[in-house]
Amino acid sequence: MVKGVNRRVIVVKAPDRRLFEQAIFLLREDAVNADGVTADQVVAEAQRVADGYLRRNTGLGRKLSRVPGPVFMALGAGLASLVWGLALFL
C-alpha cells in the first residue's frame, strides 16, 4: 500500500558498479537545517557512508580483515624493534 507521504531522499551513484548501481538514503525530517547542518554536508555524509560500504566489502579493506590478529601483532612488534634498533645505532 502506498500512502501520500513525501520523503526527501539522496541518491548516490556508485563509481564502481560491481556491487550496486546506486544507494538511496531516506532523510529524517529534521536532517537539514538542524544544528546548522547544510544540504551539502548531508550529501557528503551519504557519499562517505556509501564509500565506506564499498571499502569494507571490496578491495584492500576486505583482504586485511581476513588476516589474523596475531599476524598484525607480530608485524607491529617487528617494526617497533626495527625502529628501536635503528635509533640505537644512529
Backbone atoms as SQL, in Angstrom:
CREATE TABLE atoms (id INTEGER PRIMARY KEY, chain TEXT, resi INTEGER, resn TEXT, atom TEXT, x REAL, y REAL, z REAL);
INSERT INTO atoms VALUES
  (1, 'A', 1, 'MET', 'N', 0.837, -1.161, 0.000),
  (2, 'A', 1, 'MET', 'CA', 0.000, 0.000, 0.000),
  (3, 'A', 1, 'MET', 'C', 0.895, 1.241, 0.000),
  (4, 'A', 2, 'VAL', 'N', 0.552, 2.218, -0.801),
  (5, 'A', 2, 'VAL', 'CA', 1.320, 3.453, -0.892),
  (6, 'A', 2, 'VAL', 'C', 0.509, 4.568, -0.261),
  (7, 'A', 3, 'LYS', 'N', 1.120, 5.254, 0.675),
  (8, 'A', 3, 'LYS', 'CA', 0.454, 6.378, 1.317),
  (9, 'A', 3, 'LYS', 'C', 0.980, 7.672, 0.705),
  (10, 'A', 4, 'GLY', 'N', 0.257, 8.715, 0.861),
  (11, 'A', 4, 'GLY', 'CA', 0.675, 10.009, 0.328),
  (12, 'A', 4, 'GLY', 'C', 1.628, 10.726, 1.248),
  (13, 'A', 5, 'VAL', 'N', 2.807, 10.177, 1.430),
  (14, 'A', 5, 'VAL', 'CA', 3.807, 10.774, 2.305),
  (15, 'A', 5, 'VAL', 'C', 4.979, 11.231, 1.455),
  (16, 'A', 6, 'ASN', 'N', 5.368, 12.463, 1.630),
  (17, 'A', 6, 'ASN', 'CA', 6.534, 12.982, 0.915),
  (18, 'A', 6, 'ASN', 'C', 7.776, 12.718, 1.743),
  (19, 'A', 7, 'ARG', 'N', 8.783, 12.174, 1.111),
  (20, 'A', 7, 'ARG', 'CA', 10.054, 11.910, 1.784),
  (21, 'A', 7, 'ARG', 'C', 11.165, 12.548, 0.976),
  (22, 'A', 8, 'ARG', 'N', 12.155, 13.064, 1.655),
  (23, 'A', 8, 'ARG', 'CA', 13.348, 13.574, 0.978),
  (24, 'A', 8, 'ARG', 'C', 14.336, 12.427, 0.879),
  (25, 'A', 9, 'VAL', 'N', 14.937, 12.294, -0.284),
  (26, 'A', 9, 'VAL', 'CA', 15.905, 11.223, -0.497),
  (27, 'A', 9, 'VAL', 'C', 17.165, 11.793, -1.122),
  (28, 'A', 10, 'ILE', 'N', 18.265, 11.085, -0.907),
  (29, 'A', 10, 'ILE', 'CA', 19.530, 11.362, -1.578),
  (30, 'A', 10, 'ILE', 'C', 19.894, 10.096, -2.327),
  (31, 'A', 11, 'VAL', 'N', 20.201, 10.239, -3.603),
  (32, 'A', 11, 'VAL', 'CA', 20.614, 9.105, -4.422),
  (33, 'A', 11, 'VAL', 'C', 22.091, 9.291, -4.737),
  (34, 'A', 12, 'VAL', 'N', 22.906, 8.327, -4.317),
  (35, 'A', 12, 'VAL', 'CA', 24.345, 8.359, -4.564),
  (36, 'A', 12, 'VAL', 'C', 24.652, 7.294, -5.603),
  (37, 'A', 13, 'LYS', 'N', 25.164, 7.716, -6.740),
  (38, 'A', 13, 'LYS', 'CA', 25.521, 6.771, -7.798),
  (39, 'A', 13, 'LYS', 'C', 26.898, 6.204, -7.496),
  (40, 'A', 14, 'ALA', 'N', 27.044, 4.907, -7.670),
  (41, 'A', 14, 'ALA', 'CA', 28.297, 4.228, -7.347),
  (42, 'A', 14, 'ALA', 'C', 29.301, 4.399, -8.480),
  (43, 'A', 15, 'PRO', 'N', 30.547, 4.756, -8.153),
  (44, 'A', 15, 'PRO', 'CA', 31.569, 4.852, -9.194),
  (45, 'A', 15, 'PRO', 'C', 31.972, 3.468, -9.709),
  (46, 'A', 16, 'ASP', 'N', 31.897, 2.471, -8.842),
  (47, 'A', 16, 'ASP', 'CA', 32.222, 1.098, -9.208),
  (48, 'A', 16, 'ASP', 'C', 30.933, 0.292, -9.097),
  (49, 'A', 17, 'ARG', 'N', 30.403, -0.153, -10.206),
  (50, 'A', 17, 'ARG', 'CA', 29.072, -0.774, -10.217),
  (51, 'A', 17, 'ARG', 'C', 29.099, -2.284, -10.040),
  (52, 'A', 18, 'ARG', 'N', 30.161, -2.815, -9.439),
  (53, 'A', 18, 'ARG', 'CA', 30.197, -4.259, -9.202),
  (54, 'A', 18, 'ARG', 'C', 29.164, -4.686, -8.164),
  (55, 'A', 19, 'LEU', 'N', 28.969, -3.871, -7.150),
  (56, 'A', 19, 'LEU', 'CA', 28.059, -4.254, -6.072),
  (57, 'A', 19, 'LEU', 'C', 26.687, -3.622, -6.212),
  (58, 'A', 20, 'PHE', 'N', 26.626, -2.345, -6.561),
  (59, 'A', 20, 'PHE', 'CA', 25.328, -1.696, -6.705),
  (60, 'A', 20, 'PHE', 'C', 25.446, -0.531, -7.671),
  (61, 'A', 21, 'GLU', 'N', 24.294, -0.146, -8.226),
  (62, 'A', 21, 'GLU', 'CA', 24.260, 0.995, -9.131),
  (63, 'A', 21, 'GLU', 'C', 24.136, 2.302, -8.378),
  (64, 'A', 22, 'GLN', 'N', 23.287, 2.290, -7.370),
  (65, 'A', 22, 'GLN', 'CA', 23.077, 3.499, -6.601),
  (66, 'A', 22, 'GLN', 'C', 22.618, 3.149, -5.191),
  (67, 'A', 23, 'ALA', 'N', 22.860, 4.077, -4.290),
  (68, 'A', 23, 'ALA', 'CA', 22.389, 3.932, -2.911),
  (69, 'A', 23, 'ALA', 'C', 21.362, 5.030, -2.667),
  (70, 'A', 24, 'ILE', 'N', 20.275, 4.672, -2.034),
  (71, 'A', 24, 'ILE', 'CA', 19.209, 5.629, -1.763),
  (72, 'A', 24, 'ILE', 'C', 19.115, 5.823, -0.251),
  (73, 'A', 25, 'PHE', 'N', 19.267, 7.063, 0.185),
  (74, 'A', 25, 'PHE', 'CA', 19.193, 7.404, 1.595),
  (75, 'A', 25, 'PHE', 'C', 17.918, 8.195, 1.839),
  (76, 'A', 26, 'LEU', 'N', 17.138, 7.772, 2.814),
  (77, 'A', 26, 'LEU', 'CA', 15.934, 8.496, 3.222),
  (78, 'A', 26, 'LEU', 'C', 16.316, 9.448, 4.345),
  (79, 'A', 27, 'LEU', 'N', 16.057, 10.727, 4.148),
  (80, 'A', 27, 'LEU', 'CA', 16.435, 11.724, 5.135),
  (81, 'A', 27, 'LEU', 'C', 15.383, 11.845, 6.224),
  (82, 'A', 28, 'ARG', 'N', 15.858, 12.071, 7.418),
  (83, 'A', 28, 'ARG', 'CA', 14.940, 12.396, 8.502),
  (84, 'A', 28, 'ARG', 'C', 14.355, 13.766, 8.233),
  (85, 'A', 29, 'GLU', 'N', 13.191, 14.020, 8.794),
  (86, 'A', 29, 'GLU', 'CA', 12.519, 15.299, 8.564),
  (87, 'A', 29, 'GLU', 'C', 13.371, 16.474, 9.036),
  (88, 'A', 30, 'ASP', 'N', 14.081, 16.279, 10.144),
  (89, 'A', 30, 'ASP', 'CA', 14.860, 17.383, 10.709),
  (90, 'A', 30, 'ASP', 'C', 16.341, 17.320, 10.333),
  (91, 'A', 31, 'ALA', 'N', 16.698, 16.565, 9.309),
  (92, 'A', 31, 'ALA', 'CA', 18.105, 16.386, 8.951),
  (93, 'A', 31, 'ALA', 'C', 18.732, 17.681, 8.444),
  (94, 'A', 32, 'VAL', 'N', 18.062, 18.364, 7.557),
  (95, 'A', 32, 'VAL', 'CA', 18.587, 19.612, 7.022),
  (96, 'A', 32, 'VAL', 'C', 18.111, 20.751, 7.908),
  (97, 'A', 33, 'ASN', 'N', 18.973, 21.688, 8.124),
  (98, 'A', 33, 'ASN', 'CA', 18.711, 22.871, 8.957),
  (99, 'A', 33, 'ASN', 'C', 18.704, 22.563, 10.449),
  (100, 'A', 34, 'ALA', 'N', 18.985, 21.332, 10.855),
  (101, 'A', 34, 'ALA', 'CA', 19.076, 21.018, 12.280),
  (102, 'A', 34, 'ALA', 'C', 20.508, 21.267, 12.732),
  (103, 'A', 35, 'ASP', 'N', 20.683, 22.074, 13.727),
  (104, 'A', 35, 'ASP', 'CA', 22.005, 22.401, 14.276),
  (105, 'A', 35, 'ASP', 'C', 22.952, 22.943, 13.217),
  (106, 'A', 36, 'GLY', 'N', 22.432, 23.671, 12.244),
  (107, 'A', 36, 'GLY', 'CA', 23.279, 24.297, 11.242),
  (108, 'A', 36, 'GLY', 'C', 23.809, 23.355, 10.179),
  (109, 'A', 37, 'VAL', 'N', 23.213, 22.190, 10.026),
  (110, 'A', 37, 'VAL', 'CA', 23.657, 21.233, 9.009),
  (111, 'A', 37, 'VAL', 'C', 23.134, 21.687, 7.652),
  (112, 'A', 38, 'THR', 'N', 24.044, 21.752, 6.673),
  (113, 'A', 38, 'THR', 'CA', 23.657, 22.191, 5.338),
  (114, 'A', 38, 'THR', 'C', 23.346, 20.986, 4.455),
  (115, 'A', 39, 'ALA', 'N', 22.692, 21.252, 3.341),
  (116, 'A', 39, 'ALA', 'CA', 22.377, 20.193, 2.386),
  (117, 'A', 39, 'ALA', 'C', 23.661, 19.569, 1.841),
  (118, 'A', 40, 'ASP', 'N', 24.696, 20.374, 1.634),
  (119, 'A', 40, 'ASP', 'CA', 25.978, 19.844, 1.144),
  (120, 'A', 40, 'ASP', 'C', 26.599, 18.871, 2.145),
  (121, 'A', 41, 'GLN', 'N', 26.476, 19.167, 3.431),
  (122, 'A', 41, 'GLN', 'CA', 27.014, 18.276, 4.457),
  (123, 'A', 41, 'GLN', 'C', 26.260, 16.948, 4.478),
  (124, 'A', 42, 'VAL', 'N', 24.957, 17.000, 4.273),
  (125, 'A', 42, 'VAL', 'CA', 24.151, 15.778, 4.250),
  (126, 'A', 42, 'VAL', 'C', 24.546, 14.909, 3.061),
  (127, 'A', 43, 'VAL', 'N', 24.730, 15.537, 1.902),
  (128, 'A', 43, 'VAL', 'CA', 25.148, 14.791, 0.705),
  (129, 'A', 43, 'VAL', 'C', 26.541, 14.206, 0.909),
  (130, 'A', 44, 'ALA', 'N', 27.453, 14.975, 1.489),
  (131, 'A', 44, 'ALA', 'CA', 28.804, 14.486, 1.746),
  (132, 'A', 44, 'ALA', 'C', 28.789, 13.281, 2.684),
  (133, 'A', 45, 'GLU', 'N', 27.935, 13.321, 3.704),
  (134, 'A', 45, 'GLU', 'CA', 27.827, 12.191, 4.632),
  (135, 'A', 45, 'GLU', 'C', 27.290, 10.947, 3.928),
  (136, 'A', 46, 'ALA', 'N', 26.310, 11.125, 3.057),
  (137, 'A', 46, 'ALA', 'CA', 25.766, 9.993, 2.302),
  (138, 'A', 46, 'ALA', 'C', 26.843, 9.377, 1.407),
  (139, 'A', 47, 'GLN', 'N', 27.646, 10.217, 0.765),
  (140, 'A', 47, 'GLN', 'CA', 28.732, 9.699, -0.074),
  (141, 'A', 47, 'GLN', 'C', 29.776, 8.976, 0.765),
  (142, 'A', 48, 'ARG', 'N', 30.074, 9.506, 1.953),
  (143, 'A', 48, 'ARG', 'CA', 31.059, 8.871, 2.833),
  (144, 'A', 48, 'ARG', 'C', 30.580, 7.493, 3.276),
  (145, 'A', 49, 'VAL', 'N', 29.308, 7.382, 3.611),
  (146, 'A', 49, 'VAL', 'CA', 28.750, 6.100, 4.042),
  (147, 'A', 49, 'VAL', 'C', 28.788, 5.089, 2.895),
  (148, 'A', 50, 'ALA', 'N', 28.412, 5.515, 1.703),
  (149, 'A', 50, 'ALA', 'CA', 28.432, 4.613, 0.544),
  (150, 'A', 50, 'ALA', 'C', 29.857, 4.176, 0.223),
  (151, 'A', 51, 'ASP', 'N', 30.822, 5.108, 0.294),
  (152, 'A', 51, 'ASP', 'CA', 32.220, 4.747, 0.045),
  (153, 'A', 51, 'ASP', 'C', 32.741, 3.782, 1.105),
  (154, 'A', 52, 'GLY', 'N', 32.355, 4.002, 2.359),
  (155, 'A', 52, 'GLY', 'CA', 32.766, 3.100, 3.437),
  (156, 'A', 52, 'GLY', 'C', 32.241, 1.698, 3.223),
  (157, 'A', 53, 'TYR', 'N', 31.016, 1.593, 2.737),
  (158, 'A', 53, 'TYR', 'CA', 30.451, 0.270, 2.455),
  (159, 'A', 53, 'TYR', 'C', 31.269, -0.436, 1.381),
  (160, 'A', 54, 'LEU', 'N', 31.634, 0.297, 0.334),
  (161, 'A', 54, 'LEU', 'CA', 32.430, -0.307, -0.733),
  (162, 'A', 54, 'LEU', 'C', 33.795, -0.755, -0.224),
  (163, 'A', 55, 'ARG', 'N', 34.435, 0.088, 0.608),
  (164, 'A', 55, 'ARG', 'CA', 35.759, -0.289, 1.128),
  (165, 'A', 55, 'ARG', 'C', 35.701, -1.520, 2.018),
  (166, 'A', 56, 'ARG', 'N', 34.644, -1.631, 2.813),
  (167, 'A', 56, 'ARG', 'CA', 34.519, -2.786, 3.705),
  (168, 'A', 56, 'ARG', 'C', 34.245, -4.070, 2.942),
  (169, 'A', 57, 'ASN', 'N', 33.611, -3.977, 1.815),
  (170, 'A', 57, 'ASN', 'CA', 33.173, -5.171, 1.111),
  (171, 'A', 57, 'ASN', 'C', 33.950, -5.486, -0.153),
  (172, 'A', 58, 'THR', 'N', 34.906, -4.677, -0.518),
  (173, 'A', 58, 'THR', 'CA', 35.739, -4.942, -1.694),
  (174, 'A', 58, 'THR', 'C', 37.157, -4.500, -1.403),
  (175, 'A', 59, 'GLY', 'N', 38.072, -4.965, -2.192),
  (176, 'A', 59, 'GLY', 'CA', 39.434, -4.461, -2.182),
  (177, 'A', 59, 'GLY', 'C', 40.223, -4.719, -0.926),
  (178, 'A', 60, 'LEU', 'N', 41.112, -3.781, -0.632),
  (179, 'A', 60, 'LEU', 'CA', 42.093, -3.936, 0.433),
  (180, 'A', 60, 'LEU', 'C', 41.449, -4.072, 1.806),
  (181, 'A', 61, 'GLY', 'N', 40.395, -3.316, 2.080),
  (182, 'A', 61, 'GLY', 'CA', 39.748, -3.396, 3.390),
  (183, 'A', 61, 'GLY', 'C', 39.278, -4.796, 3.712),
  (184, 'A', 62, 'ARG', 'N', 38.718, -5.474, 2.741),
  (185, 'A', 62, 'ARG', 'CA', 38.232, -6.834, 2.970),
  (186, 'A', 62, 'ARG', 'C', 39.386, -7.819, 3.105),
  (187, 'A', 63, 'LYS', 'N', 40.469, -7.625, 2.337),
  (188, 'A', 63, 'LYS', 'CA', 41.622, -8.525, 2.420),
  (189, 'A', 63, 'LYS', 'C', 42.304, -8.410, 3.781),
  (190, 'A', 64, 'LEU', 'N', 42.432, -7.187, 4.290),
  (191, 'A', 64, 'LEU', 'CA', 43.070, -7.011, 5.591),
  (192, 'A', 64, 'LEU', 'C', 42.240, -7.604, 6.720),
  (193, 'A', 65, 'SER', 'N', 40.933, -7.632, 6.567),
  (194, 'A', 65, 'SER', 'CA', 40.095, -8.179, 7.630),
  (195, 'A', 65, 'SER', 'C', 40.229, -9.702, 7.724),
  (196, 'A', 66, 'ARG', 'N', 40.773, -10.326, 6.710),
  (197, 'A', 66, 'ARG', 'CA', 40.970, -11.781, 6.737),
  (198, 'A', 66, 'ARG', 'C', 42.283, -12.183, 7.400),
  (199, 'A', 67, 'VAL', 'N', 43.172, -11.223, 7.645),
  (200, 'A', 67, 'VAL', 'CA', 44.458, -11.513, 8.274),
  (201, 'A', 67, 'VAL', 'C', 44.234, -11.656, 9.776),
  (202, 'A', 68, 'PRO', 'N', 44.726, -12.747, 10.373),
  (203, 'A', 68, 'PRO', 'CA', 44.529, -12.955, 11.814),
  (204, 'A', 68, 'PRO', 'C', 45.237, -11.892, 12.653),
  (205, 'A', 69, 'GLY', 'N', 44.693, -11.599, 13.822),
  (206, 'A', 69, 'GLY', 'CA', 45.247, -10.602, 14.718),
  (207, 'A', 69, 'GLY', 'C', 46.697, -10.846, 15.114),
  (208, 'A', 70, 'PRO', 'N', 47.086, -12.101, 15.430),
  (209, 'A', 70, 'PRO', 'CA', 48.484, -12.329, 15.812),
  (210, 'A', 70, 'PRO', 'C', 49.488, -11.949, 14.713),
  (211, 'A', 71, 'VAL', 'N', 49.077, -12.019, 13.464),
  (212, 'A', 71, 'VAL', 'CA', 49.972, -11.612, 12.376),
  (213, 'A', 71, 'VAL', 'C', 50.215, -10.108, 12.461),
  (214, 'A', 72, 'PHE', 'N', 49.154, -9.322, 12.704),
  (215, 'A', 72, 'PHE', 'CA', 49.330, -7.882, 12.869),
  (216, 'A', 72, 'PHE', 'C', 50.207, -7.586, 14.077),
  (217, 'A', 73, 'MET', 'N', 50.031, -8.342, 15.163),
  (218, 'A', 73, 'MET', 'CA', 50.835, -8.137, 16.359),
  (219, 'A', 73, 'MET', 'C', 52.313, -8.408, 16.068),
  (220, 'A', 74, 'ALA', 'N', 52.597, -9.480, 15.361),
  (221, 'A', 74, 'ALA', 'CA', 53.981, -9.820, 15.037),
  (222, 'A', 74, 'ALA', 'C', 54.600, -8.764, 14.125),
  (223, 'A', 75, 'LEU', 'N', 53.841, -8.290, 13.147),
  (224, 'A', 75, 'LEU', 'CA', 54.358, -7.247, 12.263),
  (225, 'A', 75, 'LEU', 'C', 54.630, -5.956, 13.027),
  (226, 'A', 76, 'GLY', 'N', 53.742, -5.597, 13.936),
  (227, 'A', 76, 'GLY', 'CA', 53.941, -4.400, 14.742),
  (228, 'A', 76, 'GLY', 'C', 55.157, -4.516, 15.651),
  (229, 'A', 77, 'ALA', 'N', 55.318, -5.691, 16.264),
  (230, 'A', 77, 'ALA', 'CA', 56.485, -5.901, 17.135),
  (231, 'A', 77, 'ALA', 'C', 57.769, -5.842, 16.324),
  (232, 'A', 78, 'GLY', 'N', 57.757, -6.427, 15.138),
  (233, 'A', 78, 'GLY', 'CA', 58.947, -6.403, 14.286),
  (234, 'A', 78, 'GLY', 'C', 59.291, -4.988, 13.841),
  (235, 'A', 79, 'LEU', 'N', 58.289, -4.224, 13.478),
  (236, 'A', 79, 'LEU', 'CA', 58.514, -2.850, 13.056),
  (237, 'A', 79, 'LEU', 'C', 59.035, -2.007, 14.218),
  (238, 'A', 80, 'ALA', 'N', 58.449, -2.183, 15.410),
  (239, 'A', 80, 'ALA', 'CA', 58.914, -1.438, 16.586),
  (240, 'A', 80, 'ALA', 'C', 60.359, -1.798, 16.917),
  (241, 'A', 81, 'SER', 'N', 60.709, -3.063, 16.816),
  (242, 'A', 81, 'SER', 'CA', 62.087, -3.485, 17.082),
  (243, 'A', 81, 'SER', 'C', 63.053, -2.886, 16.071),
  (244, 'A', 82, 'LEU', 'N', 62.635, -2.841, 14.831),
  (245, 'A', 82, 'LEU', 'CA', 63.476, -2.257, 13.791),
  (246, 'A', 82, 'LEU', 'C', 63.705, -0.760, 14.048),
  (247, 'A', 83, 'VAL', 'N', 62.666, -0.055, 14.431),
  (248, 'A', 83, 'VAL', 'CA', 62.800, 1.381, 14.699),
  (249, 'A', 83, 'VAL', 'C', 63.701, 1.612, 15.895),
  (250, 'A', 84, 'TRP', 'N', 63.536, 0.843, 16.971),
  (251, 'A', 84, 'TRP', 'CA', 64.397, 0.991, 18.149),
  (252, 'A', 84, 'TRP', 'C', 65.836, 0.629, 17.816),
  (253, 'A', 85, 'GLY', 'N', 66.020, -0.410, 17.030),
  (254, 'A', 85, 'GLY', 'CA', 67.384, -0.803, 16.627),
  (255, 'A', 85, 'GLY', 'C', 68.073, 0.288, 15.826),
  (256, 'A', 86, 'LEU', 'N', 67.339, 0.895, 14.907),
  (257, 'A', 86, 'LEU', 'CA', 67.913, 1.979, 14.110),
  (258, 'A', 86, 'LEU', 'C', 68.196, 3.201, 14.972),
  (259, 'A', 87, 'ALA', 'N', 67.349, 3.461, 15.957),
  (260, 'A', 87, 'ALA', 'CA', 67.549, 4.615, 16.827),
  (261, 'A', 87, 'ALA', 'C', 68.804, 4.439, 17.694),
  (262, 'A', 88, 'LEU', 'N', 69.103, 3.220, 18.095),
  (263, 'A', 88, 'LEU', 'CA', 70.298, 2.969, 18.920),
  (264, 'A', 88, 'LEU', 'C', 71.589, 3.160, 18.132),
  (265, 'A', 89, 'PHE', 'N', 71.548, 2.813, 16.872),
  (266, 'A', 89, 'PHE', 'CA', 72.772, 2.880, 16.074),
  (267, 'A', 89, 'PHE', 'C', 72.978, 4.231, 15.404),
  (268, 'A', 90, 'LEU', 'N', 71.994, 5.102, 15.445),
  (269, 'A', 90, 'LEU', 'CA', 72.151, 6.427, 14.820),
  (270, 'A', 90, 'LEU', 'C', 72.463, 7.465, 15.811);
